[in-house]
Amino acid sequence: MPIIANAINGLFYYMQGTPIQFASLDQLLWGLVATLQYYSLPVMALSIAGIGVALVASGDDIERKSRLKHWIFNILIGGLLVFGSSTIATVLKGFLGGN
């Protein structure tokens, strides 16, 4: 029983934590963008691969092919928004003299 009690006490100690601290709002926002990009790329790649397999396996079902192509298109648009917006923001920041 002492092992469980120590584990619970350690969990409560860990959960106390500290608030998120950042030097500037710019660092926070770029950190969030980088995290979003880091986790969204593998999800998008696996989703497109799975949808591609379903597209090949759909046979002659025109409606299903149309739906799957729509999903691929939506995923690509989402990737364009996630990765393109940060690229445009970086270019604008450099052009306008940001650090």
N, CA, C and O atoms as a GROMACS GRO file, in nm:
protein
  396
    1MET      N    1   0.079  -0.121   0.000
    1MET     CA    2   0.000   0.000   0.000
    1MET      C    3   0.083   0.128   0.000
    1MET      O    4   0.041   0.226  -0.060
    2PRO      N    5   0.201   0.130   0.066
    2PRO     CA    6   0.279   0.253   0.065
    2PRO      C    7   0.324   0.292  -0.076
    2PRO      O    8   0.344   0.410  -0.105
    3ILE      N    9   0.340   0.194  -0.163
    3ILE     CA   10   0.381   0.225  -0.301
    3ILE      C   11   0.272   0.306  -0.370
    3ILE      O   12   0.302   0.404  -0.439
    4ILE      N   13   0.148   0.265  -0.353
    4ILE     CA   14   0.036   0.337  -0.415
    4ILE      C   15   0.023   0.477  -0.355
    4ILE      O   16  -0.001   0.574  -0.428
    5ALA      N   17   0.038   0.489  -0.224
    5ALA     CA   18   0.028   0.619  -0.159
    5ALA      C   19   0.138   0.712  -0.209
    5ALA      O   20   0.112   0.830  -0.234
    6ASN      N   21   0.260   0.661  -0.223
    6ASN     CA   22   0.370   0.744  -0.274
    6ASN      C   23   0.344   0.785  -0.419
    6ASN      O   24   0.374   0.898  -0.457
    7ALA      N   25   0.288   0.696  -0.499
    7ALA     CA   26   0.258   0.729  -0.638
    7ALA      C   27   0.152   0.839  -0.646
    7ALA      O   28   0.163   0.930  -0.727
    8ILE      N   29   0.050   0.829  -0.561
    8ILE     CA   30  -0.056   0.930  -0.560
    8ILE      C   31  -0.002   1.064  -0.513
    8ILE      O   32  -0.033   1.168  -0.571
    9ASN      N   33   0.080   1.062  -0.407
    9ASN     CA   34   0.141   1.187  -0.358
    9ASN      C   35   0.229   1.250  -0.466
    9ASN      O   36   0.226   1.372  -0.484
   10GLY      N   37   0.306   1.170  -0.537
   10GLY     CA   38   0.390   1.221  -0.645
   10GLY      C   39   0.307   1.279  -0.757
   10GLY      O   40   0.346   1.379  -0.818
   11LEU      N   41   0.193   1.218  -0.786
   11LEU     CA   42   0.105   1.267  -0.891
   11LEU      C   43   0.049   1.404  -0.853
   11LEU      O   44   0.045   1.494  -0.937
   12PHE      N   45   0.005   1.420  -0.729
   12PHE     CA   46  -0.049   1.548  -0.686
   12PHE      C   47   0.059   1.655  -0.686
   12PHE      O   48   0.032   1.771  -0.718
   13TYR      N   49   0.183   1.617  -0.650
   13TYR     CA   50   0.292   1.713  -0.653
   13TYR      C   51   0.320   1.757  -0.796
   13TYR      O   52   0.344   1.875  -0.822
   14TYR      N   53   0.315   1.664  -0.889
   14TYR     CA   54   0.340   1.695  -1.029
   14TYR      C   55   0.229   1.783  -1.086
   14TYR      O   56   0.255   1.869  -1.169
   15MET      N   57   0.105   1.761  -1.043
   15MET     CA   58  -0.009   1.834  -1.098
   15MET      C   59  -0.012   1.980  -1.053
   15MET      O   60  -0.083   2.061  -1.114
   16GLN      N   61   0.061   2.017  -0.950
   16GLN     CA   62   0.059   2.155  -0.903
   16GLN      C   63   0.117   2.247  -1.010
   16GLN      O   64   0.056   2.350  -1.040
   17GLY      N   65   0.230   2.214  -1.065
   17GLY     CA   66   0.288   2.282  -1.179
   17GLY      C   67   0.305   2.432  -1.163
   17GLY      O   68   0.284   2.488  -1.056
   18THR      N   69   0.342   2.493  -1.272
   18THR     CA   70   0.356   2.638  -1.278
   18THR      C   71   0.284   2.687  -1.403
   18THR      O   72   0.266   2.610  -1.498
   19PRO      N   73   0.243   2.811  -1.404
   19PRO     CA   74   0.176   2.863  -1.523
   19PRO      C   75   0.274   2.872  -1.640
   19PRO      O   76   0.395   2.878  -1.621
   20ILE      N   77   0.220   2.872  -1.760
   20ILE     CA   78   0.303   2.883  -1.880
   20ILE      C   79   0.369   3.021  -1.879
   20ILE      O   80   0.303   3.123  -1.860
   21GLN      N   81   0.499   3.022  -1.900
   21GLN     CA   82   0.572   3.148  -1.901
   21GLN      C   83   0.640   3.163  -2.036
   21GLN      O   84   0.695   3.066  -2.090
   22PHE      N   85   0.638   3.282  -2.091
   22PHE     CA   86   0.703   3.309  -2.218
   22PHE      C   87   0.754   3.452  -2.216
   22PHE      O   88   0.698   3.538  -2.148
   23ALA      N   89   0.860   3.476  -2.291
   23ALA     CA   90   0.924   3.608  -2.289
   23ALA      C   91   0.841   3.712  -2.363
   23ALA      O   92   0.837   3.828  -2.323
   24SER      N   93   0.774   3.669  -2.470
   24SER     CA   94   0.693   3.765  -2.545
   24SER      C   95   0.576   3.691  -2.608
   24SER      O   96   0.576   3.568  -2.618
   25LEU      N   97   0.478   3.766  -2.649
   25LEU     CA   98   0.363   3.708  -2.716
   25LEU      C   99   0.404   3.644  -2.848
   25LEU      O  100   0.347   3.543  -2.890
   26ASP      N  101   0.503   3.702  -2.913
   26ASP     CA  102   0.554   3.649  -3.039
   26ASP      C  103   0.608   3.507  -3.020
   26ASP      O  104   0.582   3.419  -3.102
   27GLN      N  105   0.683   3.486  -2.913
   27GLN     CA  106   0.737   3.352  -2.886
   27GLN      C  107   0.625   3.252  -2.859
   27GLN      O  108   0.631   3.138  -2.905
   28LEU      N  109   0.525   3.293  -2.787
   28LEU     CA  110   0.412   3.205  -2.759
   28LEU      C  111   0.341   3.166  -2.888
   28LEU      O  112   0.314   3.048  -2.911
   29LEU      N  113   0.311   3.264  -2.972
   29LEU     CA  114   0.238   3.235  -3.095
   29LEU      C  115   0.319   3.147  -3.190
   29LEU      O  116   0.264   3.054  -3.248
   30TRP      N  117   0.449   3.175  -3.206
   30TRP     CA  118   0.531   3.091  -3.294
   30TRP      C  119   0.548   2.952  -3.235
   30TRP      O  120   0.559   2.855  -3.310
   31GLY      N  121   0.551   2.940  -3.104
   31GLY     CA  122   0.557   2.808  -3.041
   31GLY      C  123   0.431   2.728  -3.069
   31GLY      O  124   0.437   2.608  -3.095
   32LEU      N  125   0.316   2.795  -3.063
   32LEU     CA  126   0.190   2.727  -3.093
   32LEU      C  127   0.184   2.685  -3.240
   32LEU      O  128   0.139   2.575  -3.271
   33VAL      N  129   0.230   2.772  -3.330
   33VAL     CA  130   0.230   2.739  -3.473
   33VAL      C  131   0.322   2.621  -3.500
   33VAL      O  132   0.286   2.530  -3.574
   34ALA      N  133   0.442   2.622  -3.440
   34ALA     CA  134   0.536   2.513  -3.461
   34ALA      C  135   0.480   2.381  -3.407
   34ALA      O  136   0.497   2.276  -3.469
   35THR      N  137   0.414   2.385  -3.294
   35THR     CA  138   0.353   2.265  -3.238
   35THR      C  139   0.241   2.214  -3.327
   35THR      O  140   0.230   2.093  -3.350
   36LEU      N  141   0.158   2.304  -3.376
   36LEU     CA  142   0.051   2.265  -3.467
   36LEU      C  143   0.107   2.200  -3.593
   36LEU      O  144   0.055   2.099  -3.640
   37GLN      N  145   0.213   2.258  -3.649
   37GLN     CA  146   0.274   2.201  -3.768
   37GLN      C  147   0.336   2.065  -3.739
   37GLN      O  148   0.324   1.972  -3.819
   38TYR      N  149   0.401   2.053  -3.626
   38TYR     CA  150   0.470   1.929  -3.589
   38TYR      C  151   0.372   1.812  -3.580
   38TYR      O  152   0.402   1.701  -3.625
   39TYR      N  153   0.255   1.836  -3.521
   39TYR     CA  154   0.159   1.728  -3.503
   39TYR      C  155   0.065   1.711  -3.622
   39TYR      O  156   0.011   1.602  -3.642
   40SER      N  157   0.043   1.814  -3.700
   40SER     CA  158  -0.053   1.802  -3.810
   40SER      C  159   0.006   1.733  -3.932
   40SER      O  160  -0.068   1.666  -4.005
   41LEU      N  161   0.135   1.747  -3.957
   41LEU     CA  162   0.194   1.686  -4.076
   41LEU      C  163   0.180   1.534  -4.078
   41LEU      O  164   0.135   1.480  -4.179
   42PRO      N  165   0.217   1.461  -3.971
   42PRO     CA  166   0.199   1.316  -3.977
   42PRO      C  167   0.052   1.274  -3.985
   42PRO      O  168   0.019   1.175  -4.051
   43VAL      N  169  -0.035   1.349  -3.919
   43VAL     CA  170  -0.178   1.316  -3.925
   43VAL      C  171  -0.230   1.334  -4.067
   43VAL      O  172  -0.305   1.250  -4.118
   44MET      N  173  -0.190   1.443  -4.132
   44MET     CA  174  -0.233   1.466  -4.270
   44MET      C  175  -0.177   1.360  -4.363
   44MET      O  176  -0.248   1.310  -4.450
   45ALA      N  177  -0.050   1.324  -4.345
   45ALA     CA  178   0.012   1.224  -4.432
   45ALA      C  179  -0.057   1.088  -4.418
   45ALA      O  180  -0.086   1.022  -4.518
   46LEU      N  181  -0.082   1.047  -4.295
   46LEU     CA  182  -0.149   0.918  -4.273
   46LEU      C  183  -0.292   0.921  -4.324
   46LEU      O  184  -0.342   0.821  -4.378
   47SER      N  185  -0.359   1.033  -4.307
   47SER     CA  186  -0.496   1.045  -4.356
   47SER      C  187  -0.502   1.036  -4.508
   47SER      O  188  -0.587   0.966  -4.563
   48ILE      N  189  -0.413   1.107  -4.575
   48ILE     CA  190  -0.412   1.102  -4.721
   48ILE      C  191  -0.376   0.962  -4.770
   48ILE      O  192  -0.433   0.915  -4.869
   49ALA      N  193  -0.283   0.895  -4.702
   49ALA     CA  194  -0.248   0.758  -4.740
   49ALA      C  195  -0.367   0.664  -4.723
   49ALA      O  196  -0.395   0.581  -4.810
   50GLY      N  197  -0.435   0.676  -4.610
   50GLY     CA  198  -0.552   0.591  -4.587
   50GLY      C  199  -0.664   0.619  -4.685
   50GLY      O  200  -0.729   0.526  -4.734
   51ILE      N  201  -0.687   0.745  -4.714
   51ILE     CA  202  -0.792   0.780  -4.811
   51ILE      C  203  -0.752   0.734  -4.950
   51ILE      O  204  -0.837   0.694  -5.029
   52GLY      N  205  -0.621   0.741  -4.981
   52GLY     CA  206  -0.574   0.692  -5.111
   52GLY      C  207  -0.598   0.544  -5.127
   52GLY      O  208  -0.638   0.499  -5.234
   53VAL      N  209  -0.575   0.467  -5.023
   53VAL     CA  210  -0.603   0.323  -5.027
   53VAL      C  211  -0.752   0.300  -5.047
   53VAL      O  212  -0.792   0.215  -5.127
   54ALA      N  213  -0.835   0.374  -4.976
   54ALA     CA  214  -0.980   0.361  -4.990
   54ALA      C  215  -1.024   0.402  -5.130
   54ALA      O  216  -1.118   0.345  -5.186
   55LEU      N  217  -0.957   0.502  -5.187
   55LEU     CA  218  -0.990   0.547  -5.322
   55LEU      C  219  -0.959   0.439  -5.425
   55LEU      O  220  -1.037   0.415  -5.517
   56VAL      N  221  -0.845   0.374  -5.409
   56VAL     CA  222  -0.809   0.266  -5.501
   56VAL      C  223  -0.904   0.148  -5.484
   56VAL      O  224  -0.939   0.081  -5.582
   57ALA      N  225  -0.945   0.122  -5.360
   57ALA     CA  226  -1.032   0.007  -5.332
   57ALA      C  227  -1.179   0.036  -5.361
   57ALA      O  228  -1.262  -0.055  -5.350
   58SER      N  229  -1.213   0.159  -5.396
   58SER     CA  230  -1.355   0.192  -5.414
   58SER      C  231  -1.415   0.134  -5.540
   58SER      O  232  -1.538   0.127  -5.553
   59GLY      N  233  -1.333   0.093  -5.633
   59GLY     CA  234  -1.386   0.030  -5.754
   59GLY      C  235  -1.460   0.129  -5.842
   59GLY      O  236  -1.409   0.236  -5.874
   60ASP      N  237  -1.583   0.091  -5.881
   60ASP     CA  238  -1.662   0.173  -5.972
   60ASP      C  239  -1.761   0.264  -5.902
   60ASP      O  240  -1.845   0.326  -5.968
   61ASP      N  241  -1.754   0.275  -5.772
   61ASP     CA  242  -1.848   0.358  -5.697
   61ASP      C  243  -1.812   0.506  -5.715
   61ASP      O  244  -1.722   0.557  -5.648
   62ILE      N  245  -1.882   0.573  -5.804
   62ILE     CA  246  -1.852   0.712  -5.838
   62ILE      C  247  -1.876   0.806  -5.719
   62ILE      O  248  -1.797   0.897  -5.695
   63GLU      N  249  -1.984   0.783  -5.646
   63GLU     CA  250  -2.016   0.870  -5.531
   63GLU      C  251  -1.908   0.861  -5.424
   63GLU      O  252  -1.867   0.963  -5.369
   64ARG      N  253  -1.863   0.740  -5.394
   64ARG     CA  254  -1.759   0.722  -5.293
   64ARG      C  255  -1.627   0.786  -5.339
   64ARG      O  256  -1.558   0.849  -5.259
   65LYS      N  257  -1.593   0.770  -5.466
   65LYS     CA  258  -1.471   0.833  -5.518
   65LYS      C  259  -1.479   0.984  -5.506
   65LYS      O  260  -1.380   1.049  -5.470
   66SER      N  261  -1.592   1.039  -5.535
   66SER     CA  262  -1.611   1.184  -5.525
   66SER      C  263  -1.595   1.231  -5.381
   66SER      O  264  -1.531   1.333  -5.355
   67ARG      N  265  -1.653   1.156  -5.288
   67ARG     CA  266  -1.642   1.191  -5.146
   67ARG      C  267  -1.498   1.182  -5.096
   67ARG      O  268  -1.452   1.268  -5.022
   68LEU      N  269  -1.427   1.077  -5.138
   68LEU     CA  270  -1.288   1.060  -5.096
   68LEU      C  271  -1.198   1.168  -5.155
   68LEU      O  272  -1.107   1.218  -5.088
   69LYS      N  273  -1.222   1.204  -5.281
   69LYS     CA  274  -1.144   1.312  -5.342
   69LYS      C  275  -1.170   1.444  -5.269
   69LYS      O  276  -1.079   1.525  -5.251
   70HIS      N  277  -1.294   1.464  -5.227
   70HIS     CA  278  -1.329   1.584  -5.151
   70HIS      C  279  -1.252   1.587  -5.019
   70HIS      O  280  -1.203   1.693  -4.978
   71TRP      N  281  -1.240   1.473  -4.952
   71TRP     CA  282  -1.165   1.466  -4.827
   71TRP      C  283  -1.018   1.496  -4.849
   71TRP      O  284  -0.958   1.570  -4.771
   72ILE      N  285  -0.959   1.441  -4.954
   72ILE     CA  286  -0.818   1.469  -4.985
   72ILE      C  287  -0.800   1.618  -5.011
   72ILE      O  288  -0.705   1.680  -4.961
   73PHE      N  289  -0.890   1.675  -5.088
   73PHE     CA  290  -0.883   1.818  -5.118
   73PHE      C  291  -0.891   1.901  -4.990
   73PHE      O  292  -0.816   1.996  -4.974
   74ASN      N  293  -0.981   1.865  -4.900
   74ASN     CA  294  -0.994   1.938  -4.773
   74ASN      C  295  -0.868   1.927  -4.688
   74ASN      O  296  -0.827   2.025  -4.626
   75ILE      N  297  -0.807   1.810  -4.684
   75ILE     CA  298  -0.684   1.791  -4.607
   75ILE      C  299  -0.571   1.876  -4.667
   75ILE      O  300  -0.494   1.937  -4.594
   76LEU      N  301  -0.562   1.878  -4.799
   76LEU     CA  302  -0.459   1.959  -4.863
   76LEU      C  303  -0.481   2.108  -4.840
   76LEU      O  304  -0.384   2.182  -4.820
   77ILE      N  305  -0.606   2.152  -4.842
   77ILE     CA  306  -0.635   2.293  -4.811
   77ILE      C  307  -0.597   2.324  -4.667
   77ILE      O  308  -0.542   2.430  -4.639
   78GLY      N  309  -0.626   2.234  -4.575
   78GLY     CA  310  -0.586   2.254  -4.435
   78GLY      C  311  -0.436   2.263  -4.420
   78GLY      O  312  -0.386   2.347  -4.345
   79GLY      N  313  -0.363   2.176  -4.491
   79GLY     CA  314  -0.217   2.183  -4.487
   79GLY      C  315  -0.164   2.313  -4.545
   79GLY      O  316  -0.068   2.370  -4.494
   80LEU      N  317  -0.227   2.358  -4.651
   80LEU     CA  318  -0.189   2.486  -4.710
   80LEU      C  319  -0.210   2.599  -4.610
   80LEU      O  320  -0.126   2.689  -4.600
   81LEU      N  321  -0.320   2.596  -4.538
   81LEU     CA  322  -0.346   2.700  -4.438
   81LEU      C  323  -0.246   2.694  -4.323
   81LEU      O  324  -0.195   2.798  -4.280
   82VAL      N  325  -0.217   2.574  -4.273
   82VAL     CA  326  -0.128   2.560  -4.158
   82VAL      C  327   0.015   2.598  -4.194
   82VAL      O  328   0.079   2.674  -4.123
   83PHE      N  329   0.065   2.545  -4.305
   83PHE     CA  330   0.205   2.568  -4.340
   83PHE      C  331   0.225   2.698  -4.419
   83PHE      O  332   0.327   2.765  -4.403
   84GLY      N  333   0.130   2.732  -4.501
   84GLY     CA  334   0.142   2.854  -4.581
   84GLY      C  335   0.129   2.980  -4.498
   84GLY      O  336   0.199   3.078  -4.523
   85SER      N  337   0.040   2.978  -4.401
   85SER     CA  338   0.021   3.100  -4.321
   85SER      C  339   0.145   3.133  -4.240
   85SER      O  340   0.179   3.251  -4.227
   86SER      N  341   0.213   3.034  -4.187
   86SER     CA  342   0.335   3.064  -4.110
   86SER      C  343   0.446   3.111  -4.203
   86SER      O  344   0.527   3.196  -4.164
   87THR      N  345   0.451   3.058  -4.324
   87THR     CA  346   0.552   3.104  -4.420
   87THR      C  347   0.527   3.248  -4.459
   87THR      O  348   0.620   3.329  -4.463
   88ILE      N  349   0.404   3.281  -4.488
   88ILE     CA  350   0.369   3.419  -4.524
   88ILE      C  351   0.397   3.513  -4.407
   88ILE      O  352   0.447   3.623  -4.426
   89ALA      N  353   0.365   3.469  -4.286
   89ALA     CA  354   0.391   3.552  -4.168
   89ALA      C  355   0.540   3.573  -4.148
   89ALA      O  356   0.582   3.683  -4.110
   90THR      N  357   0.621   3.473  -4.172
   90THR     CA  358   0.766   3.486  -4.161
   90THR      C  359   0.821   3.585  -4.263
   90THR      O  360   0.905   3.669  -4.231
   91VAL      N  361   0.772   3.575  -4.386
   91VAL     CA  362   0.816   3.668  -4.491
   91VAL      C  363   0.775   3.811  -4.456
   91VAL      O  364   0.855   3.903  -4.469
   92LEU      N  365   0.653   3.829  -4.414
   92LEU     CA  366   0.606   3.963  -4.377
   92LEU      C  367   0.683   4.018  -4.258
   92LEU      O  368   0.716   4.136  -4.254
   93LYS      N  369   0.711   3.933  -4.162
   93LYS     CA  370   0.785   3.977  -4.044
   93LYS      C  371   0.925   4.024  -4.084
   93LYS      O  372   0.973   4.126  -4.034
   94GLY      N  373   0.991   3.950  -4.172
   94GLY     CA  374   1.123   3.990  -4.219
   94GLY      C  375   1.117   4.117  -4.303
   94GLY      O  376   1.205   4.202  -4.294
   95PHE      N  377   1.015   4.128  -4.384
   95PHE     CA  378   0.999   4.246  -4.471
   95PHE      C  379   0.971   4.372  -4.391
   95PHE      O  380   1.020   4.480  -4.424
   96LEU      N  381   0.894   4.357  -4.286
   96LEU     CA  382   0.857   4.473  -4.204
   96LEU      C  383   0.958   4.503  -4.095
   96LEU      O  384   0.940   4.597  -4.018
   97GLY      N  385   1.065   4.425  -4.087
   97GLY     CA  386   1.172   4.455  -3.991
   97GLY      C  387   1.153   4.393  -3.855
   97GLY      O  388   1.211   4.440  -3.757
   98GLY      N  389   1.073   4.288  -3.846
   98GLY     CA  390   1.055   4.222  -3.717
   98GLY      C  391   1.176   4.138  -3.681
   98GLY      O  392   1.256   4.102  -3.768
   99ASN      N  393   1.191   4.107  -3.553
   99ASN     CA  394   1.304   4.025  -3.507
   99ASN      C  395   1.273   3.880  -3.516
   99ASN      O  396   1.357   3.797  -3.482
   0.00000   0.00000   0.00000
